[in-house]
Amino acid sequence: MSNQNNSTSQPEPGPVPTNDSGSSGQERDLSNWLPITASRKAKWWSSTVHNVTAMVGTGVLALPFAMSQLGWIGGMTMMVISWLLTFYSLWQMIEMHEMVPGKRFDRYHELGQYAFGEKLGYWIVVPQQLIVQVASNLVQMVTGGKSLKKAFELTFPSADHHRLTYFILVFCFIQLVLSQTPNFHSLKLVSFLAAVMSLSYSMISFVASTIHGTKRVGPPAEYGLRAHTTAGIIFEALNGIGEIAFAYAGHNVVLEIQATIPSTPEKPSKKPMWKGVIGAYVIVFLCYFPVAASGYWAYGNNVDDNILISLERPVWLIAAANFMVFIHVIGSYQVYGMPVFDTLEGYLVKNRKFDPSRALRLIARSVYVVITVIIDDLIISLLYLIGFLFSFLYSVNLKLPCIMWLRVHHPPVGSWHWFASWVSLMGNRFKML
């Protein structure tokens, strides 16, 4: 059983897509204008805040509920497994970003085209990536509106109640302004604020849950499986696994984040990127595990699917936490939206022959933001379907780094990376159930 047998069973990677070093002056000008590659001045901490903003979303607030569906052992086991699997998948993508000398795979589809071929790779990656990112933006816009509405109602309980649509429109107007940020690197301060907010509302949830648990009045919290039938137990378990998997999103923008970091043969981008990802995953650990454990410990099987709903007091603190969620999703909308802007603007310039200009950027991005708010208003009652689609395609996307790693590196059968890739692949396939 040799490397030869292993390599012959895998198709060879496709041709390397053209890049800055081997492209025409016109292509270089376009690369310098498109938002992903326009600026490569990011530091390692930019990678940290972008990854935290992309990953630590409102999914963290559902982790106590996921724990109630899986129990202490099952819930914590899935939390640790998900943390490790996604951490390894991120490492694979960081390593593959510059695995071809002189070439940077700045976009997810460029790596897919190298691994699977020019056409097949494009159609494997782009539809999934765009659907996940657009679905994320739809969910983030509604989440932002709901969080702002909740914060307003808690702060001004005697004021007239307004429709959710008005609060979503406030979120939309903010996005119309921020969407004109010229490039991904320019979002660093927005992502920094969003990352601080995600850490803050996670800590509020942890502290408030702990206080509630220590001052518990009435019967003690009940733990253990909530369902009593085999079908119910299976359904609860799969739902809990899905909610934990949903909380570990963010892989769709990893290569685009790394594209903002400068790189030379002496100092490749993977070093500061990896440093930033380690920092991000420390923050993820500090957010996820305390919130999941404290929320489940305090409320047991009676915990709501959003821990902020269970935490009713003190009112001012819960209002502040909801407003922090609002600020966070403002940043996460931009982090997920920037690769969409890049794809849209690249298509308009290369395929539709528009001149790369501020006017094109203003119109294209504004139209996208307006379309997302219109879709949200039309199908807000069916938003759970968008969440289901997002969760499914995210699980599919999470398997791609492992598949591409096996395809382009051909690790020897039985080696560490061969074993780790297949474990990660099978683990993520199980999550799709």
N, C-alpha and C positions, 0 to 999 in steps of 0.2 A: 504494500500500500504506500505508494510513494507520492511525492509532490507531482510527479508527472501525471499519475492517474487523476489527481485532484485537479490539476490545471486543465487537462484535456476535457474534463467534464463541464468546464465553465467557458462560455463564449468570451472571446477577447473583447476588451473595451473598444468603443467606437473611436472615431477620430477626435482629436482635441479641438474644441470649438475655438474659433479665432479670438484673440485677445489684444490688449493694447500693444504688446511688443511686436506683434506680427500683422497689425492691421494698418489700413490706410489712414491718412490724416483726417479724412472725414469721419471715419469710425472712431478715431481717438477723440475728436471733438465731441461726438455724440456721447462717448463714454464719460467725458469730463462734464457733460451737462446732465446726464441722467442721475437721479437722486441717490442711487446706491453707490455709485463710483465717483461722484463729483468731488468728494473730499475724503482723503485718507490720512487724517490727522488725529484720529481717536487714540486715547490712552487706554490702558488696561481697565481703569475704573469705568470707562464708557461701556465696555463690554459687560461689566457687572450690572450697571443700572439698566441697560437695555434688556438683558436677560431676566433680571428680576421683574421688570415691568411687563415683559412678555409672559412670564410664567406665573408669578404670584398674583393671580387674579381673584375674582370672587369665589372661585372654586375652593379656596381655603376655608371659606365660611361654611361650606357643606361637609367638611371632613368629619365633624362630630356626628352628623347624621349618618355618614358612611360607616363610621365606627359602630353605630347602633345596629346597623344591618349585618355587620360581620363579627361583632363581638371583640373583646380585648385582643385575643390572640390572633384571630383572622385579620382584624383591622390593622394592627401594628405590623403584622407580617407583610401585608400588601403595601403598606406605607413604605417600609424599608425596601422591599423588592422594587417598587416603582422608582424610588429615589436612586437605587443602584443602576437599574436598567437605563433610565434616562440619562444618568450621569455618564455611563459608558457610551451610549449612542452619541451624546454631545462630543465626547472625546474623538470618536470615529470621524465625525463631520469636520472637526477642527483639523485633524490630521490630513484629511482628504482635500482640504481647501487648496493646498499648494503641493500636492503629491507629484505633479508633473513639473519639472524644472522650467522656470520662465513663464508659467501659467498660473493664474489665480481663478478658481471657480467661485466667482463673486455672487452667483445666483444659484439657487437650488437646481433649476432646470439645466444649468450648464454642467453641473456634476452628473445629473441624470443622463444628459446627452453623451458624456464621456463613458459612462458605465454601460448604457444600453444602446447607444447609437443615436445619431443626430435626430431622426424623426421619432423613433420609438421612445427614446428618453424624454423628449419634449412632451409627448402626449401622456407619458406615465406620470410625470411630475407636475406639469403646469396646471391641468384641470383640478387635481387634488389640492395643490397649494392654494390656488385662487379661491376655490370653494371654501376651504378652511378659513382663509383670511377674510373673505367677504362675510361668511357666516359669523366669524368672530366680531367683525365690526358691527353687524346687525345686533348681536347679543350685547355688545358693549354699549351701544347707543341706548338700548332699552334699559339696561342695568344702570347706566348713568342717569337716565330720566327717573327711574324708580327710586334710586338712592337720594337724588336731590329732592324729590317729592316727599320722601319719608323724613328727611332732615328738616324740610320746611314745616311739615305738619307737626313734628315734635317740638320745634322751636316756637312756632306760632299756633298753638292749639285752638285758639279762638278765631283765627282767620278763616275766610271762606276757603273751602277745598276746591282745588282746580283739577282739571283733567290731566292725566299723565302726558297727553300729547304736548301740552304747553311746556312741560319740563324737558321733554325730549327735544323740543325746538330750541330751548336754551342750550342744550348740549350740542345741537347741530350748528348753531351760530358760532360757538367756540371752535368747533372743528373746521368751519369754513375759514376762520382766521389762521388756525394752526396748520391747516393743510397747505398753506403757501410757504411753509418752511422749505428752503431750497433743496436740502439734501438730508440724508439719514443722520449724518454726524451732527447737523445743526439741532437735532432733537435731544442732545445729551442732557441739557438742563431740564427739559420737559420730562425726560425719563428719570432723571435724578429725583425730581419732586414726586413723580408717580411712585417710584420705588420707596421713598420715605413714607408716603401715605400707606402703601401696602404693608410695610413693616409696622406702622403705627396702629392701623385698625386690627392687625393680627394681635398685637400686644394688648390692645384694649379688650379684645375678645378673650384672650388668655387670662388677664387680670380679673376682669368682671366675672368670668366663669369660676375662677378660683375663689373669689370672695363669696359668690353665691353658694358654692359647694361647702365652704367652711361655716357659713351661717345658715345652713339649710334648716327650714322650718317644715314640719310635717313628716310624712313617711320617707324613708330613705329611697334613693334612686334605684331603679331596677335595671339589672344588666342581663346579658344573655340574649339568645335568639328571640326575636319578636314574633316570627311566624311559627306555627305549630304543625303545618303540613309539609310534606316533602317538596311539593311544587312551590309553596310559599317560601320555604327556606332557600331553595335554589334561586328563585326570582330575587329575593332580598340580597342574596350574596352577589349575584351578577350585577345588580344595580349598584351595590356598594363598591364593587371593583371598578365599574364604569365611572363612578363619581371620583374615585381616587385617581384614575387614569386621566380624567378631564382636568384635574388640578395640576397635572404635570405637563401642561402644554408649553409651546414655545419653540419647538424644533424647526418650525417652518421658516424662521427668520435668522437662524444661526449663521449661515454662510453670508447673508446680507449684513449682519452685524460685524462679522470678521472682515468684510470687504472695506470697512471704514478705517481699519487699522493699517498703518504703513508697514511695508515689508521690504527687506533687503536680504541678500543671501547670508549675510552675517547675522542679521536680526529678523528672522521670519516672523510673520504675524501670529503664528500659532503660540508663541511664547507669551506675549501679553494677553492674547485671547484666552488661553488656558488659565492664566492667572486670574483673569476677570471671571471666568466661569466657576472656578473654585470659590471665589468670593461670593458669587451669586448663589451657589449651592449651599454654602454655609448659611446665608440669609434664608434660603428656602427651608432648610432644616429648622432654623429658629422660628420661622413662621408656622410651618405645617404641624410639626409634632406637638408643640405646646398647645396649639389651638385644638387639635383633634383630641388629645388626651384630656385636657381640662374641661372642654365642652361636654364630652361624653361622661366624664366622671361626675360633673355637676348635675347633669339632667338625665343621664341614663337613656333608657329607651323613649323617654318623652321629649327628647331634644328635637327641635324643628329642623327643616332642611336648610335653614339659614340661621346660624347661631345668633345673629343680631336680633332675630325675631324672638328667640327665647329670652334674650337679655333685655328686659323691659326697664330696668332701673340701674343707675340714675339716668333720667331722661336726657339731660344735657350731654352725657357721655355717649349715649347711643346715637343721639343726633350728630355729634361730632364724628363718630365712626362712620355713619352713613355719608356724611359730607366727604370724608376721606376716601371712601369708595368712589364717590363721584369724581374727585380729583384724579384718582388712580386710573379709572377707565378712560379719562380724557387722554392720558399719556399712552395707554395700551392701544387705544384706537389708532393713534398715529404710528406706533411701532408696527402694528399689523397692516396698516394702510399704506405705508411707504413702499413696500415691495409691489403692491397693487398699482400705485402711482407710477413706479418705474416700468412695469409691464405695459401699462396703458400708454404712457408717453413714448416708450420705445416703439410700440406698434404704430402710433400715429405718425411718428417721424420716419421710420424705416419703411413701413408698408403703405401709409397714406400720404407720404411726402410732404407733411407739414414742416414748416421751419421751426426748429427748437427755439422757443421764445417764452417770455414771461406771460404773454397773452394766452398761449397754448396751455401753459401750466395752470394759469388762473381758471380757465374755462374747464379743462379736463378734470381737475381735482374738485372743483366746485360742483360740477355735474355729478361726480361720483358720490360726494357727501350728500347731495340732495336726493339722489336715487336711493341711498341707504335709508334715509329718513322716511321717504315715501313708502318703501317696501315695509319698513317697520310699522308704519301707521296702517297699512293694508292688512298685514298678517300677524299683528301683535298677539292675537289670540292663539295662533298656531306656532308661537315662538319655540315651544318645546320640541317641535319637529326639527327646527333649525339646530337646536342643541343636540338632538339625537344624531343628525347628519354630521355635525361637527365632531362629536365623539367618535363616530364610526370612521370618518375619514382621517381624523387625527391618529387613531390607532393604526390605520393603514400606512399613513405617512411615517409613523414612528418606526415601522419595520424597514423602511427604505434604506436608512444608513447601514443597517446590518447586511441587507442584501447587496448593496453597492460595495461595501467593504469586502465581502466574500467574492464578488465578481471581479473586482479590479486588483485585489491583493493576493488572491488564491492562497490563503494561509494553509500550511500543511495540516492534513487531517490529524486531529488529536492535539494540535498545538493550543496554547492558551487563547489566542485570538479566534481560532476556529471554534473552540468550545464556547467562549464568551459570546461570540456572534450568534451561534445557534441557540444558546440559552436565552439571549435577549430576543431573538426572533420568535421563539416558541412562547416566551412569556408575553410578548405583545400580541401574538395571535390568540392566546387565551383571553386576553383583555377584550378582544373584539367580540367575544361571546356575549 
